[in-house]
Amino acid sequence: MNCKPGDLAYLSSDCVNEGVIVEVLSAGPLFEGDPTWHCKSRTPIFCEIRSWDGRVLKGTRSMTEICVADKHLRPISGVPVADEKTVETNIPEALRLALGIQPLVWA
C-alpha cells in the first residue's frame, strides 16, 4: 500500500484531479478488489459518485471528503526528524580543535 492514516498525499496522474493534496483519514472498503482510503482535501474535488460495482449513480459532484483507491495516491514524504550523525561529526574540525573536543575513536 502507498499510504497510511495521517499521511499527506497527492492524487496521481491516473486521477481526474491530478496533483490535488489530500490528508489520508482512515482505511476505506475494497473497491474492485483494491484498497481505498477516506481522504479530505482543503479544496473541493470533482468526483463521480459510483456504486461498488462501478456504475455511475449521480454524475459528478464537488466534495472535500472522498474515498480514493490506494493506487491513485502518492504519499508526500518530509525531511527526517532525527539526523543519524552524532554531534561530534557535525562540528567543523577547526571548532572542535579550538574547543578541545576529541573525535570519538572506536576500539
C-alpha positions in Angstrom: 0.0 0.0 0.0 1.2 3.5 -0.8 -0.3 5.4 2.2 -1.4 5.1 5.8 -3.7 7.2 8.1 -2.2 10.6 8.9 -0.2 10.9 5.6 -0.5 13.8 3.2 -0.7 12.6 -0.3 -1.3 13.9 -3.8 -3.6 12.4 -6.4 -1.6 10.7 -9.2 -1.9 11.3 -12.9 -4.4 8.4 -13.2 -7.0 10.6 -11.5 -9.1 13.4 -12.9 -7.9 15.7 -10.1 -4.2 15.1 -10.6 -2.0 16.9 -8.1 -4.6 17.7 -5.5 -3.2 17.3 -2.0 -5.3 15.3 0.5 -5.0 14.1 4.1 -5.5 10.3 4.5 -8.0 9.8 7.3 -8.8 6.1 7.5 -9.0 2.9 5.6 -12.0 2.5 3.3 -13.7 -0.5 1.8 -12.2 -2.5 -1.1 -13.3 -1.2 -4.5 -13.0 -3.6 -7.4 -10.5 -5.6 -5.2 -8.3 -2.6 -4.5 -7.8 -1.0 -1.1 -9.2 2.6 -0.6 -8.7 5.4 1.8 -11.1 8.0 3.2 -9.4 11.3 2.4 -10.0 15.0 3.0 -8.9 18.0 0.8 -9.0 21.7 1.5 -10.5 22.5 -1.9 -13.5 20.7 -3.4 -12.7 17.8 -5.7 -15.0 16.9 -8.6 -15.9 13.2 -8.3 -18.2 10.7 -9.9 -20.5 9.1 -7.4 -20.3 5.4 -8.1 -21.8 2.2 -6.7 -19.4 -0.5 -5.5 -19.9 -2.3 -8.8 -18.6 0.7 -10.7 -21.8 2.2 -12.1 -22.1 6.0 -12.0 -25.0 6.9 -9.7 -25.4 10.6 -9.6 -23.0 12.1 -12.1 -20.2 14.5 -11.0 -20.3 16.3 -7.6 -17.9 18.6 -5.8 -16.8 17.4 -2.3 -14.0 17.7 0.2 -14.2 14.2 1.7 -13.7 11.4 -0.8 -12.8 7.7 -1.0 -9.7 7.2 -3.1 -8.1 3.9 -4.3 -4.6 3.5 -2.9 -3.2 3.1 -6.4 -4.2 6.8 -7.1 -2.4 8.2 -4.1 1.3 9.2 -3.8 2.5 10.0 -0.2 4.4 13.2 0.4 7.5 12.5 2.5 9.0 15.1 4.7 12.5 15.7 6.0 13.6 13.1 8.6 13.1 14.3 12.2 16.3 12.9 13.5 19.7 13.1 11.9 21.8 10.0 12.1 25.1 11.9 12.6 26.4 12.5 16.1 27.0 15.9 17.5 30.8 15.5 17.2 30.7 14.8 13.5 28.5 17.9 12.8 31.1 20.3 14.4 33.6 21.7 11.9 37.2 20.4 12.5 38.6 23.9 13.4 35.9 24.5 16.1 36.5 21.0 17.6 40.2 21.8 17.9 39.5 25.2 19.4 37.2 23.8 22.0 39.4 20.8 22.7 36.8 18.2 21.7 38.4 14.9 20.8 36.8 12.9 18.0 35.3 9.6 19.0 37.6 6.6 18.4 36.1 3.2 18.3 38.2 0.3 19.7 
